[in-house]
Amino acid sequence: MKNLIPLLLIFGIFTASINILADETPDPVVWKSKIGSWVPFVTTTNDGSYTGVSSLDGSFYILNDKGETLWTHKPGHRVTHISFSDDLSRVSVITGERAYVYTIDGKPLESYKSVKGGFMDITPDEKYIGGSSSNVYAMVYEDGRPSWDYKTDGKVNDISLTPDGKTLGVASSDNFVYLVRSGFLLWKKDLKAPVISVEVTPDSSFVVCGTGSFESEEGEKNFKLYLFDGSGNLLWSKVIGHTVSSVSITPDGSLIAVGSWDKKAHVFSNKGEALKEFSTNGNVWSVSITPDGKNLVIGSTDTYVYFLDVDSMQKHEKSPSSINPLYVAIPILIILAAGVFIYTKKIKKK
């Protein structure tokens, strides 16, 4: 019976280690849904009850809180933005040709011509449309009519329009990020690399953006994530090392989600601390974080959409000095227990 004690000790430590490690790595995936094509845009409602997804083949999908497709449509041109009304009764969808409005269950209500271009944005009330035109113009439409524009010195890669339709963040291949209000430049910053993604908080107090290039999947040490305040002061920048394809920020600016061509989604605090990450089998092309920061939806070139619980996401990989002590202590305890067992057996044989 005494010989069983060391064995039981080893078994108990091993079992405890498995339970501890399992508790520390919960599955962050609430659901995932296969779309069948690359996913350049995702968005979700505040409570996660509906998720809008665009596909590279020109289709878009409205999914429920289980990731099931409620309905889908193919307008004929690639959908660049989907917006849900505040009361969740309507869905606005926009391409580089037209804007479409549907009921939440997919019944068409209206459509109208929009600015011909790409990287469009439409506000939840359907009143304002922002976008790019003739490659170098950032434009805003109000009630379907041109309101104002601003010319950059390079191809417009992304825009972000505030809900009041007055302020536009612009990411450009001329290496500048711009903040423009009612057609007048507030500020611009040279980021020394093409700016690929941008998002502005509703009150314009924060502007987050990322640099990169879609022409190569190879990482570049100068591809970074940047956070500015509303006055254009750089709060911090972080080297991502791969194209920052998409950014999303909570309305209060507390959390920032990043989609990158390192096949990961990252979550940062507004202090620049890397908090969480999640890996897919493809490059992460689109991200959208809920206003409360609890959930993150991402679209990947692996043709899946993932709806994640942020708290359960893996902690950001850090240096070996910051590895959880349990990962070191548990194997040592197992080895020590095994050593005690072997030593005891040898003594008894003598």
N, C-alpha and C positions, 0 to 999 in steps of 0.2 A: 504493500500500500504506500509505503514511504517513497518508493521509486516513482510512483505516479505523480507526486507533488511537483517535481520540476517540469514534467510534461504538461500538467494542468496549468502551471504558471506560464509556460511558453504559449500554450493555446489561448489562455486568457489575454495575454498581452497582444498576441496576433489578432485576436477577434476585436479587441478594443481599438487597435490601430486601424483596422478596416472600417469600423464604425465611425471613428473620428474623421478619417479621410473622406468617407462618404458624406458625412455631415457638412464638411467644409467645401464640397464641390457639388451642390445641388444643380439640377438641370435648369438652365435659365430659359430654355425654349418653352414658351407657353403653347405655341403652335407654329408649324411651318407649312407652307403651301407651295406646290410646284406650279409654276406659271407656264413653262415650256419655252421661254425665251429670256434673254437678259432683261434685267429690271432697272430701268434708268430713273424711275421716280416712285416714291412711296409716301403715303401720309396716313395718319390715323386720327380718329376723333379723340377728344379729351379723355373719355372713359374707355377707349379701345373697343367700343361696340361695333365700329365700322372702320375698315381699312381700304384705302384706295391705292391701286397699283397700276402703273403703266408698263407696257411690254414693248420691247424693241420691234416687234412685228406689227405695231400700230394698234394693238388692242389695249383696252383697259378693263380692270376688274374691280368690283366692289365685293369685299369679303366681310363675313360676320366675325364675331368674337371667338370663333373656333377655327378660323382660317378657311371656312367653306365659301365657295363662290356663290353669292346671291344672284348676281347677274353680270354680264359682260357685253361689251360692244366694241366695234372697230370702226372709228370715224373715217378712216381713209388716210389720215396723216398721224404721225407719232404724237401721242399725248404727252405734253411736257409738264402739266400741272393739274391736280385735282383738288377741289376745295369743298368742304362740307359746310352748309349753313349752320349758324349757331344753334338753331332749334332742331337740327338734324332732319329737316323735312326735304331738303334739296341738295343736289350734288352738281357742282359746276366743273366742267371739263374743258380744257383749252388745248388747241394745237397751234401750229404756226399759220393757220388759215382761218379757223373759226372757233367760236366759243359755243358750248352746248350746255343746256341746263336740263336736268332730269329730276323727277321725284326720287325719293330715297329708295323706292322699289324698282326704279328703272324706266318709268314712263317719261318719254320725251316731252318737254314743256316748250322750249324755244331754242333757237340757234341764231347766231348773227356773226357777221364777218368781223375779224379782229386784225390787228397789225400782222402783216405777213413777215414772219421771221421765225426765230427759235427762242428757246429758253423763256417761255412765257410764264406768267404768274397771274392768278386771278384772286381777288379778295372774296371772303366768304359771302358778302352781300351782293356779289356779282357786279358791283358798280364800277370797279377799277380793274384794268388789265395793264400789267407791265410786261415788257419784253424787249427783244432786240430786233432791229430792222436794218437791212442792208449791211449786216455784219457789225458795223461800227457804231450804230445808233442805239441808245437805250431810250425807250419810249414808254409813255403812259397814256392809256385811253380811259376816258370817263364816259360812261353810258354809251359805249360803242363808238365814240368819236375821239379823234386825236386831241390830247390835252397839252402835252409838252414832251420835249425830247432833249437829249444831250448826246453830243458826239464825242466818242473816245478816239484814241489813236491806234486802236487795234481791234481784233475780233472780240465781240462780247461773248463770253463763255457761260455766264450765269448772271441772274439778277434776283433781287429779293425786294419785294414791295411791301411797305407797311400797310396795315388795314385801312388807314385813312386815305391811301392813295397819294400821299404827298412826298414820301421819301423813298428813294430807290438806292439799294446797294448794287454795285456793278463790279463784276469780275471780268478782267480783260486780258487778252494775250499781249497787250503792250506792257505787261508786268505791273500795271497799276490796279489798285482797288479804289473805287470811287464811292463817295456818298453824295447824292444829288437830291436837292429838295425843290420841287416845283420848277425844274429845269435849270436851277442854279447850283453850281458846284459848291458844296460845303467844304470838302477836302478830298485829296487823293494822296495815295502813298505808293511809292515805288518798292515792290517786294523782290526785285531782282530775278524774277522768274514768272512765267505765265500764271495768272491767277485763274483758277479753274472753278472754284466754288465760293459762295458768299451767302450769308444770312444776317439779317438785321432784326433786332428785337422790336416789338410793336411800338415802343416809345423811342426808338432810335438811340437808346443809351449804350448799346453794345453792337459791334460789328465783328463777326467772326468770318474768316476766310482761309482758303488753302491754295497752295500752288502745286503745279504738276504739269504733266503732259500725257495726253491719251495716245500719242503716237508711238510710245514705247512702254512696255511693262517693266522695264528695268528701273530699279530704284535710283534715286539721285539724292545725294546728301543735302542738297540745298532745297529740297521740297519740304515745305514747312506749313504749320498751322499757326495762325495769328489771331490775337484778340485785341481790338481797339475799343476805346470808349467812344461816346457819341461825338466828342470833339476831335477825334483823330489821333489821340495819344495812344501809343502802343503800350498795352498792359503787359503782354508777354508774347513770345513765339516759341514754338517747339518743333524740333526736327522730327518729321515723320519718316522721311527717307523714301517714300513712295508717293505717287500722285494722290492728293487729297481730293477725291472725286465728289464728295458731298459733305456738307456741314449742317447741323441743326442745333439750335440753342433754345433753352426754356425761356419763356417770356420775361422772367426776372433775371435772366443771365447767369443763373447759378450753376447750370450744367451744360456741357457742350458735347454733342455726339459727332463723331467723325467717321466717314466711310473712306477707306483707303485701298489702294491697289496692292497692299501687302496681304490682301485676303482677310482683313480684319476690320471690325468696327471697334472704335475706341470711345471711351467716355472720360472727359476731363472736368475738373472743377474750374470755376472762373478765376481761381488763383494759379491755374496752370498745372495742377497736380493730376497726373495720370491715375485714374481710379479703376477703370474696368476695361475689359476687352473681350471680344468674341470672334472666333475664327470660322470661316466658311470654306467651301471647296472652290470658290471662285473669288474674283475681285469684288469688293463691296462697292457698289456703284451709287447707292442711295440710302439715306438714313433719315429718320424722323423720330424725335423724342417727344413724349407727351408733356404737356405743360407742367405736370407735377413731378416730372423726372422719374417716374416709377417704371415706365415701359419704353421700349425702343423697338421700332420696326425697321428692318433693313432689307434691301433688295440686292441680290448678288448675280454675278455672271454665271453662277452655277444653276441659274433659272429657278431659284427658290426665294420666297419671301419668308422672313423669320420675324416672329413677334416674341420679344424677350422681356423677362423680368430683370430689370437693371440690378437690383440687389443681389440676385443669384448669378450674375455674370462673373467670370473669372477675374480675380484681381490682376491688375496690370503686372506683367513680368518685371521683376526688379533684379538688382544685383544679387549674387549669391549671399552676401552678408545679410540680406533682408529675408532669406528663406525662412518659412515657419519653423520654429525650433522642433515642433513635433515630428517633422519629416526627418530630422536627424536623431532625435532622442529615441523614438520608437524602435528603429533598427538596432541602435546600440543596446537598448534594453533586451531585445530579443537575443542578440549575440551573447550578452552577459548571462542571460538565463540558460542559454544552450551550453555555455562554458561551465556553469555551475553543475548542470546535469551531467556533463561528461566527466568533470572532476569527481563528482560523487560516485559515479560508476567505477572509476579507476581505484578510488580508495577502498571500496567494498571488495574489489577483486583481490586486493592485497591482504 
